[in-house]
Amino acid sequence: MQFDFNQTYFSLFGIEPRFALNTPELDRRYRELQAQWHPDRYASEDDSARRLSLQASTFVNEGWQTLKSPLARGRYLLRLNGVDTQEDTNTAMPMDFLMQQMEWREAIASARASRHLDQLERLNSELREEIAALEGLLGGQLDAAQWDAASTSVRKLRFLEKLDQEIGDAIEAVMF
């Protein structure tokens, strides 16, 4: 019984290392790998086999979560290519992007304060379109090995996902 912990998540799932992926195929392979390595299958085995299955199952879970999330997948692809996105240290963004962030936050706060669910849902729809467009751009940048541009797009996507969470929280607060 062996498991290669040095393989990439793409190799683990038998997927080409690209940003665009077949999500149903990823999910199918995830279920197969979990069935193969789930610790319950090794409950009657010796300690080393149980430990290996637990570690392999954890690796499979981490890989699936990384590849399933566009932000994590973009970040992971950059890391595989030796690029640090510097998300914690490099917060420099284009001025128009920062202005847009401020406008979004003001609109969210206003809609939340006035309990306008329809405005929050409209903002949510607009933000989802923005995220989808940025994910498309990021995929093209990664395919073209435009690492600096892709790194900036990953940082932007992180900002947008935080906004998405804020809108979700605001919708929940207004509804309940």
C-alpha positions in Angstrom: 0.0 0.0 0.0 1.6 3.2 -1.2 0.6 6.8 -1.7 2.6 9.5 -3.4 2.4 12.7 -1.3 4.8 14.5 -3.6 2.4 14.5 -6.6 0.5 17.6 -7.5 -3.2 17.8 -6.8 -3.7 17.8 -10.6 -1.8 14.5 -10.9 -3.7 13.0 -8.0 -7.0 13.7 -9.7 -5.7 12.8 -13.2 -6.5 16.4 -14.4 -4.4 18.6 -16.7 -2.8 21.4 -14.7 -4.9 24.3 -16.1 -7.2 26.8 -14.4 -10.2 25.6 -16.4 -11.3 22.2 -15.3 -14.2 19.8 -15.6 -15.8 20.1 -12.2 -18.0 17.0 -12.5 -14.9 14.9 -13.4 -13.0 16.4 -10.4 -15.9 15.5 -8.1 -16.1 11.9 -9.6 -12.4 11.3 -9.1 -12.7 12.8 -5.5 -15.4 10.2 -4.7 -13.3 7.4 -6.1 -10.2 8.4 -4.2 -12.1 8.9 -1.0 -13.6 5.5 -1.4 -10.2 4.0 -1.9 -8.4 5.8 1.0 -11.2 6.4 3.5 -9.9 5.5 7.0 -12.9 3.3 7.7 -11.7 0.9 5.1 -8.5 0.4 7.1 -10.0 0.2 10.6 -8.9 -3.5 11.0 -5.4 -2.9 9.5 -2.2 -2.2 11.4 -1.2 1.2 12.7 0.9 2.1 9.7 -1.9 1.3 7.3 -4.4 3.3 9.3 -2.1 6.2 9.5 -1.3 6.1 5.8 -5.0 6.0 4.9 -5.7 8.9 7.2 -2.9 11.0 5.7 -3.9 10.0 2.1 -7.5 10.9 2.8 -6.5 14.2 4.2 -4.3 14.9 1.1 -7.2 14.0 -1.2 -9.6 16.3 0.8 -7.0 19.2 0.7 -6.5 18.6 -3.1 -10.2 18.6 -3.8 -10.8 21.8 -1.8 -7.9 23.5 -3.5 -8.9 22.6 -7.1 -12.7 23.2 -6.5 -12.1 26.8 -5.5 -11.2 29.1 -8.4 -9.2 31.4 -6.0 -7.3 28.5 -4.4 -6.8 26.8 -7.8 -5.3 30.0 -9.3 -3.1 30.5 -6.2 -2.0 26.8 -6.4 -1.1 27.0 -10.1 1.0 30.1 -9.5 2.8 28.4 -6.6 3.5 25.3 -8.9 5.1 27.8 -11.3 7.2 29.4 -8.5 5.1 32.5 -8.1 4.2 33.9 -4.7 1.0 36.0 -4.9 2.2 38.0 -1.9 -1.5 38.4 -0.8 -0.5 39.3 2.7 2.3 41.8 1.9 1.4 43.2 -1.6 -1.9 45.1 -1.3 -1.1 47.5 -4.2 -4.0 47.5 -6.6 -4.9 49.7 -9.5 -6.8 52.9 -8.4 -9.9 52.1 -10.4 -10.2 48.7 -8.7 -9.8 50.3 -5.3 -12.4 52.9 -6.1 -14.8 50.2 -7.2 -14.2 48.3 -3.9 -15.1 51.5 -2.0 -18.3 51.9 -4.0 -19.3 48.3 -3.5 -18.7 48.5 0.2 -20.7 51.8 0.5 -23.6 50.3 -1.5 -23.6 47.1 0.6 -23.6 49.2 3.9 -26.4 51.4 2.6 -28.6 48.5 1.4 -28.0 46.7 4.7 -28.8 49.7 6.8 -32.0 50.4 4.9 -32.8 46.6 4.8 -33.2 46.6 1.0 -33.0 43.0 0.1 -33.6 43.6 -3.6 -30.6 46.0 -3.7 -28.4 43.4 -2.0 -29.5 40.7 -4.4 -28.8 43.1 -7.4 -25.3 43.8 -5.9 -24.8 40.1 -5.5 -25.7 39.4 -9.1 -23.4 42.2 -10.3 -20.5 40.9 -8.2 -21.0 37.4 -9.4 -20.7 38.6 -13.0 -17.5 40.5 -12.0 -16.1 37.4 -10.4 -16.9 35.3 -13.4 -15.2 37.8 -15.8 -12.1 37.9 -13.5 -11.9 34.1 -13.4 -12.0 34.0 -17.2 -9.2 36.6 -17.4 -7.2 34.7 -14.8 -7.6 31.4 -16.7 -6.2 33.1 -19.9 -3.3 34.7 -18.0 -2.3 31.4 -16.4 -2.6 29.6 -19.8 -0.3 32.2 -21.3 2.1 32.1 -18.4 1.5 35.7 -17.6 2.5 35.2 -14.0 2.6 38.8 -12.8 -0.8 39.6 -14.3 -2.2 36.3 -12.9 -0.9 37.1 -9.5 -2.6 40.5 -9.6 -5.8 38.8 -10.7 -5.6 36.3 -7.8 -5.3 39.2 -5.4 -8.2 41.0 -7.0 -10.3 37.8 -6.8 -9.5 37.5 -3.1 -10.9 41.0 -2.6 -14.0 40.2 -4.6 -14.6 37.0 -2.7 -14.5 38.9 0.5 -17.1 41.3 -0.9 -19.2 38.3 -1.8 -19.0 37.1 1.8 -20.0 40.6 3.0 -23.0 40.7 0.7 -24.0 37.2 1.8 -23.8 38.3 5.4 -25.8 41.4 4.7 -28.5 39.4 2.9 -28.7 37.0 5.9 -28.9 39.9 8.3 -31.8 41.6 6.3 -33.7 38.3 5.9 -33.5 37.3 9.6 
